Amino acid sequence: MMQIDNLEAMDRAALLAAWSEIFGSPAPRGVSRTFLRRFLAFEIQAQQSGGLTRHVAAALMRPAGDAKPKTSSPALKPGGRLLREWNGVTHVVDVTDGGFVWKGETWRSLSAIARAITGAHWSGPRFFGLNGNAPR
């Protein structure tokens, strides 16, 4: 396996050959030696560490437009508001592009909010009555 220490001494032809060896395809045209060294160093480190995690690999494979966090229910749209009374306290949750806002804090899921309110594990959509099985 190639060592990162060797990259600094390589000329352009050697870097292009290393790229082909590691990636199995020619390097993109017009790429600088600095970029080649950095990219090759990253790939060598990733391979020595066992590669990318499944989560990172999946994130890299998603189209750029899919990077925006999604709400957990297609019926929920930004600007919506959920109300739930629990132990005599009315809780208000606003639906935003980035998740849900409760007590001025942004949360990624309704289930996390339901857990914070009740202290127990709940399905967030169920707790807020979104699936027709609201608790009594």
N, CA, C and O atoms as CSV, one atom per row, in Angstrom:
chain,resi,resn,atom,element,x,y,z
A,1,MET,N,N,0.840,-1.191,0.000
A,1,MET,CA,C,0.000,0.000,0.000
A,1,MET,C,C,0.881,1.250,0.000
A,1,MET,O,O,1.934,1.280,0.637
A,2,MET,N,N,0.450,2.244,-0.699
A,2,MET,CA,C,1.169,3.498,-0.811
A,2,MET,C,C,1.158,4.253,0.523
A,2,MET,O,O,0.188,4.175,1.277
A,3,GLN,N,N,2.226,4.971,0.803
A,3,GLN,CA,C,2.339,5.753,2.028
A,3,GLN,C,C,2.154,7.237,1.727
A,3,GLN,O,O,2.567,7.726,0.675
A,4,ILE,N,N,1.539,7.936,2.651
A,4,ILE,CA,C,1.284,9.371,2.487
A,4,ILE,C,C,2.594,10.149,2.395
A,4,ILE,O,O,2.684,11.138,1.668
A,5,ASP,N,N,3.611,9.698,3.137
A,5,ASP,CA,C,4.906,10.395,3.138
A,5,ASP,C,C,5.506,10.471,1.738
A,5,ASP,O,O,6.242,11.412,1.439
A,6,ASN,N,N,5.213,9.513,0.883
A,6,ASN,CA,C,5.794,9.471,-0.462
A,6,ASN,C,C,5.156,10.480,-1.409
A,6,ASN,O,O,5.760,10.829,-2.424
A,7,LEU,N,N,3.953,10.957,-1.105
A,7,LEU,CA,C,3.229,11.836,-2.027
A,7,LEU,C,C,3.956,13.160,-2.282
A,7,LEU,O,O,3.942,13.670,-3.402
A,8,GLU,N,N,4.579,13.707,-1.258
A,8,GLU,CA,C,5.213,15.025,-1.397
A,8,GLU,C,C,6.345,15.012,-2.422
A,8,GLU,O,O,6.574,16.013,-3.102
A,9,ALA,N,N,7.039,13.911,-2.536
A,9,ALA,CA,C,8.178,13.827,-3.455
A,9,ALA,C,C,7.765,13.455,-4.878
A,9,ALA,O,O,8.594,13.513,-5.787
A,10,MET,N,N,6.529,13.082,-5.088
A,10,MET,CA,C,6.090,12.625,-6.417
A,10,MET,C,C,5.879,13.795,-7.379
A,10,MET,O,O,5.387,14.857,-6.999
A,11,ASP,N,N,6.267,13.566,-8.631
A,11,ASP,CA,C,5.965,14.555,-9.663
A,11,ASP,C,C,4.553,14.300,-10.196
A,11,ASP,O,O,3.879,13.370,-9.753
A,12,ARG,N,N,4.111,15.122,-11.140
A,12,ARG,CA,C,2.742,15.023,-11.640
A,12,ARG,C,C,2.441,13.646,-12.248
A,12,ARG,O,O,1.377,13.077,-12.005
A,13,ALA,N,N,3.375,13.120,-13.033
A,13,ALA,CA,C,3.160,11.822,-13.673
A,13,ALA,C,C,2.986,10.722,-12.627
A,13,ALA,O,O,2.129,9.851,-12.780
A,14,ALA,N,N,3.786,10.757,-11.577
A,14,ALA,CA,C,3.679,9.748,-10.521
A,14,ALA,C,C,2.359,9.898,-9.758
A,14,ALA,O,O,1.744,8.903,-9.376
A,15,LEU,N,N,1.931,11.134,-9.538
A,15,LEU,CA,C,0.646,11.360,-8.850
A,15,LEU,C,C,-0.522,10.841,-9.692
A,15,LEU,O,O,-1.456,10.236,-9.166
A,16,LEU,N,N,-0.459,11.085,-11.007
A,16,LEU,CA,C,-1.519,10.594,-11.892
A,16,LEU,C,C,-1.548,9.065,-11.911
A,16,LEU,O,O,-2.621,8.464,-11.955
A,17,ALA,N,N,-0.376,8.442,-11.878
A,17,ALA,CA,C,-0.302,6.981,-11.841
A,17,ALA,C,C,-0.862,6.451,-10.520
A,17,ALA,O,O,-1.566,5.441,-10.498
A,18,ALA,N,N,-0.547,7.134,-9.428
A,18,ALA,CA,C,-1.070,6.728,-8.117
A,18,ALA,C,C,-2.591,6.846,-8.093
A,18,ALA,O,O,-3.281,5.982,-7.551
A,19,TRP,N,N,-3.105,7.920,-8.683
A,19,TRP,CA,C,-4.559,8.110,-8.754
A,19,TRP,C,C,-5.210,6.924,-9.482
A,19,TRP,O,O,-6.192,6.350,-9.010
A,20,SER,N,N,-4.642,6.575,-10.634
A,20,SER,CA,C,-5.193,5.463,-11.418
A,20,SER,C,C,-5.132,4.157,-10.642
A,20,SER,O,O,-6.051,3.342,-10.717
A,21,GLU,N,N,-4.051,3.959,-9.897
A,21,GLU,CA,C,-3.891,2.738,-9.110
A,21,GLU,C,C,-4.930,2.669,-7.985
A,21,GLU,O,O,-5.524,1.617,-7.747
A,22,ILE,N,N,-5.142,3.784,-7.302
A,22,ILE,CA,C,-6.052,3.790,-6.149
A,22,ILE,C,C,-7.518,3.785,-6.572
A,22,ILE,O,O,-8.326,3.049,-6.005
A,23,PHE,N,N,-7.864,4.602,-7.563
A,23,PHE,CA,C,-9.268,4.764,-7.935
A,23,PHE,C,C,-9.690,3.923,-9.138
A,23,PHE,O,O,-10.883,3.780,-9.405
A,24,GLY,N,N,-8.732,3.373,-9.857
A,24,GLY,CA,C,-9.071,2.532,-10.998
A,24,GLY,C,C,-9.571,3.304,-12.209
A,24,GLY,O,O,-10.177,2.721,-13.108
A,25,SER,N,N,-9.326,4.600,-12.242
A,25,SER,CA,C,-9.718,5.433,-13.377
A,25,SER,C,C,-8.748,6.606,-13.446
A,25,SER,O,O,-8.091,6.929,-12.457
A,26,PRO,N,N,-8.656,7.246,-14.611
A,26,PRO,CA,C,-7.734,8.385,-14.708
A,26,PRO,C,C,-8.223,9.565,-13.877
A,26,PRO,O,O,-9.419,9.724,-13.637
A,27,ALA,N,N,-7.276,10.385,-13.447
A,27,ALA,CA,C,-7.615,11.593,-12.679
A,27,ALA,C,C,-8.342,12.584,-13.578
A,27,ALA,O,O,-8.118,12.589,-14.788
A,28,PRO,N,N,-9.195,13.411,-13.022
A,28,PRO,CA,C,-9.848,14.443,-13.826
A,28,PRO,C,C,-8.809,15.353,-14.480
A,28,PRO,O,O,-7.733,15.574,-13.923
A,29,ARG,N,N,-9.127,15.866,-15.635
A,29,ARG,CA,C,-8.188,16.720,-16.366
A,29,ARG,C,C,-8.012,18.057,-15.655
A,29,ARG,O,O,-8.952,18.599,-15.074
A,30,GLY,N,N,-6.800,18.571,-15.714
A,30,GLY,CA,C,-6.513,19.907,-15.211
A,30,GLY,C,C,-6.432,20.018,-13.700
A,30,GLY,O,O,-6.439,21.128,-13.168
A,31,VAL,N,N,-6.356,18.905,-12.999
A,31,VAL,CA,C,-6.286,18.936,-11.541
A,31,VAL,C,C,-4.853,19.258,-11.132
A,31,VAL,O,O,-3.901,18.695,-11.672
A,32,SER,N,N,-4.712,20.168,-10.173
A,32,SER,CA,C,-3.377,20.572,-9.729
A,32,SER,C,C,-2.698,19.467,-8.924
A,32,SER,O,O,-3.354,18.564,-8.404
A,33,ARG,N,N,-1.372,19.555,-8.831
A,33,ARG,CA,C,-0.616,18.584,-8.040
A,33,ARG,C,C,-1.011,18.675,-6.564
A,33,ARG,O,O,-1.077,17.664,-5.865
A,34,THR,N,N,-1.270,19.895,-6.105
A,34,THR,CA,C,-1.670,20.074,-4.711
A,34,THR,C,C,-2.962,19.320,-4.433
A,34,THR,O,O,-3.070,18.616,-3.429
A,35,PHE,N,N,-3.942,19.467,-5.319
A,35,PHE,CA,C,-5.204,18.752,-5.140
A,35,PHE,C,C,-4.982,17.247,-5.203
A,35,PHE,O,O,-5.514,16.509,-4.374
A,36,LEU,N,N,-4.203,16.784,-6.176
A,36,LEU,CA,C,-3.932,15.353,-6.294
A,36,LEU,C,C,-3.331,14.805,-5.003
A,36,LEU,O,O,-3.754,13.756,-4.517
A,37,ARG,N,N,-2.343,15.515,-4.444
A,37,ARG,CA,C,-1.701,15.062,-3.206
A,37,ARG,C,C,-2.707,15.000,-2.053
A,37,ARG,O,O,-2.761,14.019,-1.311
A,38,ARG,N,N,-3.498,16.061,-1.919
A,38,ARG,CA,C,-4.463,16.098,-0.812
A,38,ARG,C,C,-5.520,15.009,-0.943
A,38,ARG,O,O,-5.853,14.338,0.035
A,39,PHE,N,N,-6.042,14.836,-2.143
A,39,PHE,CA,C,-7.088,13.841,-2.345
A,39,PHE,C,C,-6.539,12.436,-2.153
A,39,PHE,O,O,-7.182,11.594,-1.527
A,40,LEU,N,N,-5.357,12.184,-2.687
A,40,LEU,CA,C,-4.737,10.873,-2.511
A,40,LEU,C,C,-4.430,10.608,-1.037
A,40,LEU,O,O,-4.636,9.495,-0.553
A,41,ALA,N,N,-3.940,11.620,-0.322
A,41,ALA,CA,C,-3.640,11.450,1.104
A,41,ALA,C,C,-4.907,11.095,1.874
A,41,ALA,O,O,-4.883,10.211,2.730
A,42,PHE,N,N,-6.004,11.771,1.580
A,42,PHE,CA,C,-7.267,11.469,2.248
A,42,PHE,C,C,-7.691,10.035,1.974
A,42,PHE,O,O,-8.072,9.308,2.892
A,43,GLU,N,N,-7.625,9.629,0.714
A,43,GLU,CA,C,-8.065,8.281,0.345
A,43,GLU,C,C,-7.184,7.218,0.989
A,43,GLU,O,O,-7.685,6.186,1.435
A,44,ILE,N,N,-5.887,7.459,1.040
A,44,ILE,CA,C,-4.977,6.503,1.679
A,44,ILE,C,C,-5.317,6.379,3.160
A,44,ILE,O,O,-5.368,5.271,3.692
A,45,GLN,N,N,-5.551,7.513,3.831
A,45,GLN,CA,C,-5.921,7.478,5.245
A,45,GLN,C,C,-7.245,6.749,5.453
A,45,GLN,O,O,-7.379,5.953,6.382
A,46,ALA,N,N,-8.210,7.016,4.600
A,46,ALA,CA,C,-9.511,6.359,4.719
A,46,ALA,C,C,-9.364,4.850,4.561
A,46,ALA,O,O,-9.972,4.087,5.312
A,47,GLN,N,N,-8.570,4.415,3.601
A,47,GLN,CA,C,-8.375,2.984,3.380
A,47,GLN,C,C,-7.646,2.338,4.556
A,47,GLN,O,O,-7.973,1.221,4.956
A,48,GLN,N,N,-6.662,3.041,5.108
A,48,GLN,CA,C,-5.926,2.496,6.242
A,48,GLN,C,C,-6.796,2.418,7.494
A,48,GLN,O,O,-6.541,1.607,8.385
A,49,SER,N,N,-7.823,3.263,7.557
A,49,SER,CA,C,-8.719,3.278,8.722
A,49,SER,C,C,-9.948,2.416,8.508
A,49,SER,O,O,-10.860,2.437,9.334
A,50,GLY,N,N,-9.995,1.677,7.448
A,50,GLY,CA,C,-11.134,0.801,7.201
A,50,GLY,C,C,-12.180,1.396,6.282
A,50,GLY,O,O,-13.247,0.805,6.113
A,51,GLY,N,N,-11.912,2.538,5.685
A,51,GLY,CA,C,-12.855,3.152,4.752
A,51,GLY,C,C,-13.847,4.068,5.440
A,51,GLY,O,O,-13.807,4.256,6.656
A,52,LEU,N,N,-14.728,4.628,4.651
A,52,LEU,CA,C,-15.743,5.531,5.173
A,52,LEU,C,C,-16.840,4.738,5.874
A,52,LEU,O,O,-17.113,3.589,5.529
A,53,THR,N,N,-17.460,5.372,6.862
A,53,THR,CA,C,-18.590,4.722,7.518
A,53,THR,C,C,-19.758,4.657,6.546
A,53,THR,O,O,-19.800,5.407,5.570
A,54,ARG,N,N,-20.702,3.767,6.806
A,54,ARG,CA,C,-21.880,3.660,5.932
A,54,ARG,C,C,-22.644,4.972,5.883
A,54,ARG,O,O,-23.151,5.361,4.830
A,55,HIS,N,N,-22.728,5.654,7.016
A,55,HIS,CA,C,-23.457,6.917,7.079
A,55,HIS,C,C,-22.814,7.967,6.166
A,55,HIS,O,O,-23.508,8.655,5.419
A,56,VAL,N,N,-21.497,8.081,6.231
A,56,VAL,CA,C,-20.792,9.058,5.400
A,56,VAL,C,C,-20.889,8.676,3.924
A,56,VAL,O,O,-21.125,9.538,3.077
A,57,ALA,N,N,-20.713,7.406,3.612
A,57,ALA,CA,C,-20.797,6.962,2.218
A,57,ALA,C,C,-22.194,7.232,1.653
A,57,ALA,O,O,-22.323,7.659,0.505
A,58,ALA,N,N,-23.236,6.986,2.445
A,58,ALA,CA,C,-24.606,7.233,1.984
A,58,ALA,C,C,-24.839,8.726,1.774
A,58,ALA,O,O,-25.497,9.123,0.812
A,59,ALA,N,N,-24.301,9.553,2.671
A,59,ALA,CA,C,-24.459,11.007,2.520
A,59,ALA,C,C,-23.767,11.503,1.260
A,59,ALA,O,O,-24.269,12.411,0.598
A,60,LEU,N,N,-22.634,10.927,0.922
A,60,LEU,CA,C,-21.915,11.340,-0.281
A,60,LEU,C,C,-22.631,10.903,-1.549
A,60,LEU,O,O,-22.473,11.537,-2.592
A,61,MET,N,N,-23.410,9.838,-1.481
A,61,MET,CA,C,-24.120,9.339,-2.656
A,61,MET,C,C,-25.436,10.068,-2.912
A,61,MET,O,O,-25.977,9.984,-4.014
A,62,ARG,N,N,-25.966,10.789,-1.906
A,62,ARG,CA,C,-27.223,11.516,-2.082
A,62,ARG,C,C,-26.997,12.736,-2.968
A,62,ARG,O,O,-25.943,13.368,-2.886
A,63,PRO,N,N,-27.966,13.077,-3.813
A,63,PRO,CA,C,-27.859,14.312,-4.590
A,63,PRO,C,C,-27.801,15.529,-3.662
A,63,PRO,O,O,-28.354,15.507,-2.562
A,64,ALA,N,N,-27.140,16.570,-4.108
A,64,ALA,CA,C,-26.943,17.757,-3.282
A,64,ALA,C,C,-28.258,18.363,-2.812
A,64,ALA,O,O,-28.313,18.899,-1.705
A,65,GLY,N,N,-29.304,18.300,-3.600
A,65,GLY,CA,C,-30.584,18.878,-3.225
A,65,GLY,C,C,-31.264,18.136,-2.087
A,65,GLY,O,O,-32.210,18.659,-1.498
A,66,ASP,N,N,-30.805,16.927,-1.760
A,66,ASP,CA,C,-31.421,16.146,-0.691
A,66,ASP,C,C,-30.786,16.410,0.666
A,66,ASP,O,O,-31.128,15.733,1.636
A,67,ALA,N,N,-29.880,17.364,0.765
A,67,ALA,CA,C,-29.166,17.608,2.010
A,67,ALA,C,C,-30.045,18.263,3.068
A,67,ALA,O,O,-29.724,18.190,4.254
A,68,LYS,N,N,-31.135,18.897,2.678
A,68,LYS,CA,C,-31.995,19.594,3.620
A,68,LYS,C,C,-32.708,18.602,4.535
A,68,LYS,O,O,-33.278,17.624,4.051
A,69,PRO,N,N,-32.686,18.836,5.866
A,69,PRO,CA,C,-33.405,17.931,6.765
A,69,PRO,C,C,-34.892,17.919,6.429
A,69,PRO,O,O,-35.471,18.935,6.044
A,70,LYS,N,N,-35.491,16.745,6.584
A,70,LYS,CA,C,-36.896,16.608,6.260
A,70,LYS,C,C,-37.708,16.405,7.523
A,70,LYS,O,O,-37.224,15.838,8.503
A,71,THR,N,N,-38.934,16.867,7.493
A,71,THR,CA,C,-39.820,16.601,8.613
A,71,THR,C,C,-40.230,15.141,8.558
A,71,THR,O,O,-40.129,14.509,7.506
A,72,SER,N,N,-40.690,14.597,9.672
A,72,SER,CA,C,-40.961,13.170,9.742
A,72,SER,C,C,-42.271,12.762,9.090
A,72,SER,O,O,-42.511,11.568,8.911
A,73,SER,N,N,-43.117,13.699,8.734
A,73,SER,CA,C,-44.395,13.351,8.139
A,73,SER,C,C,-44.630,14.209,6.906
A,73,SER,O,O,-44.436,15.424,6.953
A,74,PRO,N,N,-45.046,13.590,5.798
A,74,PRO,CA,C,-45.276,14.393,4.599
A,74,PRO,C,C,-46.430,15.384,4.778
A,74,PRO,O,O,-46.528,16.353,4.024
A,75,ALA,N,N,-47.304,15.157,5.763
A,75,ALA,CA,C,-48.427,16.069,5.995
A,75,ALA,C,C,-47.970,17.351,6.692
A,75,ALA,O,O,-48.686,18.353,6.675
A,76,LEU,N,N,-46.805,17.326,7.293
A,76,LEU,CA,C,-46.303,18.504,8.000
A,76,LEU,C,C,-45.529,19.386,7.039
A,76,LEU,O,O,-44.613,18.930,6.354
A,77,LYS,N,N,-45.907,20.642,6.999
A,77,LYS,CA,C,-45.226,21.593,6.125
A,77,LYS,C,C,-44.688,22.740,6.958
A,77,LYS,O,O,-45.286,23.096,7.974
A,78,PRO,N,N,-43.566,23.327,6.548
A,78,PRO,CA,C,-43.038,24.473,7.290
A,78,PRO,C,C,-44.116,25.531,7.476
A,78,PRO,O,O,-44.867,25.847,6.553
A,79,GLY,N,N,-44.174,26.065,8.679
A,79,GLY,CA,C,-45.187,27.053,9.015
A,79,GLY,C,C,-46.330,26.449,9.805
A,79,GLY,O,O,-47.139,27.181,10.375
A,80,GLY,N,N,-46.414,25.122,9.851
A,80,GLY,CA,C,-47.465,24.449,10.607
A,80,GLY,C,C,-47.186,24.530,12.097
A,80,GLY,O,O,-46.060,24.794,12.518
A,81,ARG,N,N,-48.219,24.300,12.886
A,81,ARG,CA,C,-48.078,24.366,14.340
A,81,ARG,C,C,-48.827,23.196,14.960
A,81,ARG,O,O,-49.958,22.895,14.581
A,82,LEU,N,N,-48.186,22.545,15.912
A,82,LEU,CA,C,-48.791,21.432,16.636
A,82,LEU,C,C,-49.011,21.851,18.081
A,82,LEU,O,O,-48.149,22.485,18.689
A,83,LEU,N,N,-50.175,21.495,18.630
A,83,LEU,CA,C,-50.493,21.792,20.022
A,83,LEU,C,C,-50.778,20.486,20.734
A,83,LEU,O,O,-51.437,19.601,20.188
A,84,ARG,N,N,-50.271,20.365,21.971
A,84,ARG,CA,C,-50.529,19.163,22.756
A,84,ARG,C,C,-50.537,19.541,24.216
A,84,ARG,O,O,-49.599,20.164,24.713
A,85,GLU,N,N,-51.590,19.165,24.898
A,85,GLU,CA,C,-51.653,19.405,26.334
A,85,GLU,C,C,-51.158,18.157,27.048
A,85,GLU,O,O,-51.570,17.041,26.735
A,86,TRP,N,N,-50.265,18.363,28.015
A,86,TRP,CA,C,-49.728,17.248,28.785
A,86,TRP,C,C,-49.601,17.688,30.234
A,86,TRP,O,O,-48.892,18.648,30.537
A,87,ASN,N,N,-50.283,16.991,31.124
A,87,ASN,CA,C,-50.262,17.306,32.560
A,87,ASN,C,C,-50.596,18.771,32.831
A,87,ASN,O,O,-49.952,19.422,33.654
A,88,GLY,N,N,-51.594,19.275,32.141
A,88,GLY,CA,C,-52.066,20.632,32.377
A,88,GLY,C,C,-51.250,21.724,31.698
A,88,GLY,O,O,-51.540,22.906,31.880
A,89,VAL,N,N,-50.244,21.356,30.926
A,89,VAL,CA,C,-49.396,22.337,30.232
A,89,VAL,C,C,-49.609,22.159,28.726
A,89,VAL,O,O,-49.527,21.045,28.207
A,90,THR,N,N,-49.882,23.261,28.035
A,90,THR,CA,C,-50.028,23.209,26.581
A,90,THR,C,C,-48.667,23.428,25.938
A,90,THR,O,O,-48.001,24.432,26.191
A,91,HIS,N,N,-48.265,22.481,25.107
A,91,HIS,CA,C,-46.980,22.556,24.421
A,91,HIS,C,C,-47.229,22.915,22.966
A,91,HIS,O,O,-48.076,22.313,22.306
A,92,VAL,N,N,-46.484,23.902,22.468
A,92,VAL,CA,C,-46.620,24.376,21.097
A,92,VAL,C,C,-45.337,24.035,20.340
A,92,VAL,O,O,-44.237,24.378,20.775
A,93,VAL,N,N,-45.490,23.356,19.202
A,93,VAL,CA,C,-44.346,22.980,18.357
A,93,VAL,C,C,-44.582,23.570,16.973
A,93,VAL,O,O,-45.617,23.322,16.355
A,94,ASP,N,N,-43.624,24.348,16.488
A,94,ASP,CA,C,-43.704,24.927,15.148
A,94,ASP,C,C,-42.881,24.076,14.182
A,94,ASP,O,O,-41.770,23.652,14.502
A,95,VAL,N,N,-43.442,23.833,12.996
A,95,VAL,CA,C,-42.762,23.060,11.957
A,95,VAL,C,C,-41.966,24.042,11.099
A,95,VAL,O,O,-42.513,25.032,10.614
A,96,THR,N,N,-40.666,23.763,10.912
A,96,THR,CA,C,-39.794,24.621,10.104
A,96,THR,C,C,-39.091,23.772,9.051
A,96,THR,O,O,-39.209,22.547,9.041
A,97,ASP,N,N,-38.363,24.441,8.170
A,97,ASP,CA,C,-37.569,23.722,7.173
A,97,ASP,C,C,-36.510,22.852,7.834
A,97,ASP,O,O,-36.185,21.781,7.322
A,98,GLY,N,N,-35.969,23.296,8.962
A,98,GLY,CA,C,-34.880,22.577,9.618
A,98,GLY,C,C,-35.323,21.587,10.670
A,98,GLY,O,O,-34.470,21.002,11.337
A,99,GLY,N,N,-36.611,21.369,10.853
A,99,GLY,CA,C,-37.092,20.431,11.861
A,99,GLY,C,C,-38.283,20.994,12.598
A,99,GLY,O,O,-39.267,21.409,11.985
A,100,PHE,N,N,-38.192,21.009,13.931
A,100,PHE,CA,C,-39.294,21.445,14.770
A,100,PHE,C,C,-38.758,22.369,15.854
A,100,PHE,O,O,-37.677,22.133,16.393
A,101,VAL,N,N,-39.505,23.416,16.176
A,101,VAL,CA,C,-39.092,24.354,17.219
A,101,VAL,C,C,-40.054,24.207,18.391
A,101,VAL,O,O,-41.265,24.366,18.243
A,102,TRP,N,N,-39.493,23.902,19.553
A,102,TRP,CA,C,-40.251,23.784,20.800
A,102,TRP,C,C,-39.481,24.510,21.877
A,102,TRP,O,O,-38.296,24.246,22.077
A,103,LYS,N,N,-40.140,25.430,22.579
A,103,LYS,CA,C,-39.513,26.240,23.632
A,103,LYS,C,C,-38.269,26.968,23.107
A,103,LYS,O,O,-37.271,27.090,23.817
A,104,GLY,N,N,-38.336,27.448,21.860
A,104,GLY,CA,C,-37.239,28.224,21.290
A,104,GLY,C,C,-36.043,27.413,20.828
A,104,GLY,O,O,-35.043,27.988,20.397
A,105,GLU,N,N,-36.119,26.102,20.906
A,105,GLU,CA,C,-35.006,25.243,20.511
A,105,GLU,C,C,-35.423,24.373,19.323
A,105,GLU,O,O,-36.551,23.884,19.273
A,106,THR,N,N,-34.512,24.183,18.375
A,106,THR,CA,C,-34.812,23.360,17.202
A,106,THR,C,C,-34.499,21.903,17.503
A,106,THR,O,O,-33.444,21.571,18.045
A,107,TRP,N,N,-35.447,21.039,17.135
A,107,TRP,CA,C,-35.324,19.600,17.344
A,107,TRP,C,C,-35.435,18.907,16.000
A,107,TRP,O,O,-36.127,19.393,15.106
A,108,ARG,N,N,-34.762,17.780,15.850
A,108,ARG,CA,C,-34.794,17.046,14.586
A,108,ARG,C,C,-36.031,16.178,14.445
A,108,ARG,O,O,-36.447,15.875,13.327
A,109,SER,N,N,-36.635,15.767,15.576
A,109,SER,CA,C,-37.776,14.858,15.471
A,109,SER,C,C,-38.830,15.167,16.514
A,109,SER,O,O,-38.534,15.704,17.582
A,110,LEU,N,N,-40.052,14.823,16.192
A,110,LEU,CA,C,-41.147,14.965,17.138
A,110,LEU,C,C,-40.997,13.967,18.286
A,110,LEU,O,O,-41.401,14.258,19.412
A,111,SER,N,N,-40.432,12.817,18.018
A,111,SER,CA,C,-40.264,11.814,19.076
A,111,SER,C,C,-39.332,12.321,20.167
A,111,SER,O,O,-39.554,12.047,21.346
A,112,ALA,N,N,-38.293,13.055,19.789
A,112,ALA,CA,C,-37.376,13.616,20.788
A,112,ALA,C,C,-38.104,14.643,21.655
A,112,ALA,O,O,-37.883,14.713,22.864
A,113,ILE,N,N,-38.968,15.435,21.032
A,113,ILE,CA,C,-39.744,16.425,21.792
A,113,ILE,C,C,-40.711,15.709,22.737
A,113,ILE,O,O,-40.822,16.080,23.905
A,114,ALA,N,N,-41.408,14.691,22.239
A,114,ALA,CA,C,-42.349,13.942,23.071
A,114,ALA,C,C,-41.618,13.305,24.257
A,114,ALA,O,O,-42.153,13.273,25.366
A,115,ARG,N,N,-40.421,12.807,24.036
A,115,ARG,CA,C,-39.626,12.208,25.106
A,115,ARG,C,C,-39.242,13.253,26.138
A,115,ARG,O,O,-39.270,12.985,27.339
A,116,ALA,N,N,-38.878,14.464,25.666
A,116,ALA,CA,C,-38.516,15.540,26.597
A,116,ALA,C,C,-39.722,15.985,27.423
A,116,ALA,O,O,-39.578,16.323,28.597
A,117,ILE,N,N,-40.887,15.988,26.827
A,117,ILE,CA,C,-42.099,16.422,27.538
A,117,ILE,C,C,-42.526,15.388,28.571
A,117,ILE,O,O,-42.849,15.739,29.706
A,118,THR,N,N,-42.530,14.116,28.184
A,118,THR,CA,C,-43.091,13.070,29.043
A,118,THR,C,C,-42.068,12.337,29.891
A,118,THR,O,O,-42.411,11.766,30.926
A,119,GLY,N,N,-40.816,12.348,29.462
A,119,GLY,CA,C,-39.802,11.574,30.166
A,119,GLY,C,C,-39.820,10.104,29.785
A,119,GLY,O,O,-39.096,9.301,30.374
A,120,ALA,N,N,-40.640,9.741,28.804
A,120,ALA,CA,C,-40.735,8.356,28.357
A,120,ALA,C,C,-40.627,8.308,26.840
A,120,ALA,O,O,-40.813,9.319,26.162
A,121,HIS,N,N,-40.324,7.130,26.316
A,121,HIS,CA,C,-40.223,6.977,24.865
A,121,HIS,C,C,-41.622,6.995,24.253
A,121,HIS,O,O,-42.498,6.222,24.639
A,122,TRP,N,N,-41.805,7.892,23.293
A,122,TRP,CA,C,-43.081,8.017,22.577
A,122,TRP,C,C,-42.801,8.111,21.094
A,122,TRP,O,O,-41.739,8.576,20.681
A,123,SER,N,N,-43.753,7.671,20.299
A,123,SER,CA,C,-43.745,8.004,18.882
A,123,SER,C,C,-44.206,9.451,18.803
A,123,SER,O,O,-45.313,9.769,19.236
A,124,GLY,N,N,-43.384,10.323,18.262
A,124,GLY,CA,C,-43.745,11.736,18.181
A,124,GLY,C,C,-45.040,11.980,17.422
A,124,GLY,O,O,-45.915,12.686,17.924
A,125,PRO,N,N,-45.190,11.413,16.215
A,125,PRO,CA,C,-46.447,11.613,15.494
A,125,PRO,C,C,-47.662,11.109,16.281
A,125,PRO,O,O,-48.726,11.725,16.243
A,126,ARG,N,N,-47.502,9.998,16.987
A,126,ARG,CA,C,-48.620,9.497,17.783
A,126,ARG,C,C,-48.908,10.437,18.951
A,126,ARG,O,O,-50.067,10.747,19.225
A,127,PHE,N,N,-47.864,10.891,19.638
A,127,PHE,CA,C,-48.036,11.779,20.784
A,127,PHE,C,C,-48.770,13.062,20.383
A,127,PHE,O,O,-49.607,13.564,21.133
A,128,PHE,N,N,-48.454,13.581,19.211
A,128,PHE,CA,C,-49.088,14.826,18.749
A,128,PHE,C,C,-50.354,14.575,17.941
A,128,PHE,O,O,-50.925,15.512,17.384
A,129,GLY,N,N,-50.802,13.319,17.870
A,129,GLY,CA,C,-52.077,13.001,17.247
A,129,GLY,C,C,-52.092,13.075,15.736
A,129,GLY,O,O,-53.126,13.374,15.138
A,130,LEU,N,N,-50.954,12.805,15.107
A,130,LEU,CA,C,-50.875,12.918,13.651
A,130,LEU,C,C,-51.271,11.647,12.913
A,130,LEU,O,O,-51.522,11.684,11.709
A,131,ASN,N,N,-51.331,10.524,13.621
A,131,ASN,CA,C,-51.655,9.289,12.912
A,131,ASN,C,C,-53.001,8.704,13.345
A,131,ASN,O,O,-53.282,7.535,13.082
A,132,GLY,N,N,-53.813,9.494,13.995
A,132,GLY,CA,C,-55.132,9.048,14.381
A,132,GLY,C,C,-55.169,8.230,15.643
A,132,GLY,O,O,-56.236,7.764,16.043
A,133,ASN,N,N,-54.011,8.037,16.293
A,133,ASN,CA,C,-53.955,7.255,17.518
A,133,ASN,C,C,-53.449,8.104,18.681
A,133,ASN,O,O,-52.589,7.665,19.444
A,134,ALA,N,N,-53.974,9.306,18.816
A,134,ALA,CA,C,-53.519,10.197,19.878
A,134,ALA,C,C,-53.839,9.603,21.233
A,134,ALA,O,O,-54.913,9.031,21.418
A,135,PRO,N,N,-52.913,9.729,22.200
A,135,PRO,CA,C,-53.193,9.224,23.542
A,135,PRO,C,C,-54.274,10.054,24.215
A,135,PRO,O,O,-54.463,11.227,23.894
A,136,ARG,N,N,-54.959,9.451,25.126
A,136,ARG,CA,C,-56.029,10.159,25.843
A,136,ARG,C,C,-55.543,10.624,27.182
A,136,ARG,O,O,-56.298,11.241,27.934
